[in-house]
């Protein structure tokens, strides 16, 4: 299956992660990095997720997933090792039209997460459409070497230059 590449603005959007283990933790951190409002539903949490709850950076519902838990969310992750729960989450997400990724089970996802090189605002996404995550990782590692941290600084400078040019252009249009 070929996926449609897209970058989503999830700043301030309600997102839910079903599961509280290390994989769920990685998903929560990436959602927070993008400014999402995150709720975790799980009977247990990793120590790092517990700290995020204590600092009120995420919301937490200390229970197992139940039907109805996804209603009102923009995006969801199911990061459990329970295939029955993952299928139930999939059915609910489908019912409500919610974007869903069931970690490592692409057949019950309506989106997958690419391997990403991140250098400040520069994001380079790599996908093999789920065919070979190992190859995507290898390509990401090669690109990380090619695109160093200096690209973040350069892009920041270019953004400021662009803003100045656009401001001057708008000012000249007024005259």
C-alpha positions in Angstrom: 0.0 0.0 0.0 1.3 3.4 -0.9 0.8 6.1 1.7 0.0 9.8 1.2 2.8 11.8 2.7 1.6 14.6 5.0 2.7 16.7 8.0 0.0 17.4 10.5 -0.4 20.5 12.7 -1.5 18.9 16.0 -0.7 21.9 18.2 -3.4 22.1 20.9 -5.3 19.1 19.4 -6.6 16.3 21.7 -4.6 13.1 21.2 -4.9 9.9 23.1 -2.4 7.1 23.6 -3.7 3.7 24.7 -0.9 1.9 26.6 1.6 3.1 29.2 4.8 1.2 28.3 8.1 2.3 26.7 6.6 2.4 23.1 3.6 4.5 24.4 6.2 6.8 26.1 8.0 7.4 22.8 4.7 8.3 21.1 3.6 10.6 24.0 7.0 12.5 23.8 6.7 12.9 20.0 3.1 14.2 20.4 4.2 16.7 23.1 7.1 17.9 20.9 4.4 18.8 18.4 2.3 20.7 20.9 -0.6 18.2 21.3 -2.8 17.8 24.3 -2.2 14.2 25.4 -4.2 11.8 27.4 -2.8 8.3 28.3 -5.2 5.5 29.0 -3.4 2.6 30.8 -3.5 0.8 34.1 0.3 1.3 34.4 2.8 3.9 33.3 6.6 4.0 32.8 8.5 6.2 35.3 8.9 8.9 32.7 5.2 9.0 31.9 4.5 9.2 35.7 6.7 12.3 35.8 4.8 13.9 32.9 1.6 13.3 34.8 3.0 14.7 38.0 4.2 17.8 36.1 0.7 18.0 34.5 2.2 17.9 31.1 -0.2 15.0 30.1 -3.5 13.8 31.4 -3.9 10.3 32.6 -6.7 7.8 33.0 -5.6 4.9 35.1 -7.7 2.1 33.6 -7.8 -0.3 30.7 -9.2 0.9 27.4 -13.0 0.7 27.0 -15.2 1.4 24.0 -16.0 5.1 24.0 -12.6 6.3 25.2 -11.6 7.7 21.8 -14.6 9.9 21.3 -13.6 13.5 20.7 -10.0 12.9 19.9 -8.2 14.0 16.7 -5.5 11.4 16.7 -4.9 8.1 18.6 -2.1 5.6 19.1 -2.7 2.1 20.4 0.6 1.0 21.9 -0.4 -2.2 23.6 0.8 -5.7 23.1 -2.8 -6.9 23.3 -4.2 -7.7 19.8 -7.8 -7.8 21.0 -7.5 -4.3 22.5 -5.7 -3.0 19.4 -8.6 -4.3 17.2 -11.2 -2.7 19.5 -9.3 0.6 19.3 -9.2 0.3 15.5 -12.9 -0.3 15.3 -13.7 2.7 17.4 -11.3 5.0 15.5 -12.9 3.9 12.3 -16.4 4.6 13.7 -15.5 8.1 14.8 -13.1 9.0 11.8 -10.1 9.4 14.1 -6.6 9.1 12.8 -5.1 5.9 14.3 -1.8 4.2 14.4 -1.6 0.8 16.0 2.1 0.4 16.7 3.7 -2.2 14.4 0.3 -3.4 13.0 -0.1 -1.4 9.8 -3.2 -3.4 8.7 -5.2 -1.7 11.4 -3.8 1.8 10.9 -5.0 4.6 8.8 -1.6 6.2 9.1 1.9 5.1 9.8 4.8 7.0 11.3 7.9 7.6 9.2 11.4 7.4 10.3 12.4 11.1 10.8 15.6 13.2 10.7 15.0 16.3 12.8 17.3 19.3 12.7 15.3 22.1 14.4 12.4 22.9 12.0 13.9 20.8 9.3 12.1 17.4 9.2 13.1 14.8 6.7 10.6 11.9 6.7 11.5 8.4 5.4 9.0 5.7 4.6 9.1 2.4 2.9 5.3 2.2 3.2 5.7 -0.3 5.9 7.6 -2.8 3.8 11.0 -2.5 5.6 11.3 -0.4 8.7 14.9 -1.6 9.0 15.7 0.0 5.6 14.0 3.3 6.6 16.1 3.3 9.8 19.3 2.7 7.8 18.4 5.6 5.4 17.6 7.8 8.4 21.0 7.1 9.9 22.7 8.0 6.6 20.8 11.2 6.4 21.6 12.1 10.0 25.2 12.1 9.0 24.7 14.2 5.9 22.4 16.8 7.5 24.2 17.9 10.7 23.0 20.2 13.5 24.1 23.2 11.5 21.0 22.8 9.3 18.9 23.8 12.3 20.8 27.1 12.7 20.8 27.8 9.0 17.1 27.2 8.7 16.5 29.5 11.7 18.5 32.3 9.9 16.7 31.6 6.6 13.3 31.9 8.4 14.2 35.3 9.8 15.5 36.5 6.4 12.2 35.3 4.8 10.1 37.2 7.4 12.1 40.4 6.7 11.6 40.1 3.0 7.9 39.4 3.3 7.5 42.4 5.7 9.3 44.7 3.3 7.3 43.4 0.4 4.0 44.1 2.2 5.2 47.6 3.1 6.1 48.4 -0.5 2.7 47.1 -1.7 1.1 49.7 0.6 3.0 52.6 -1.0 
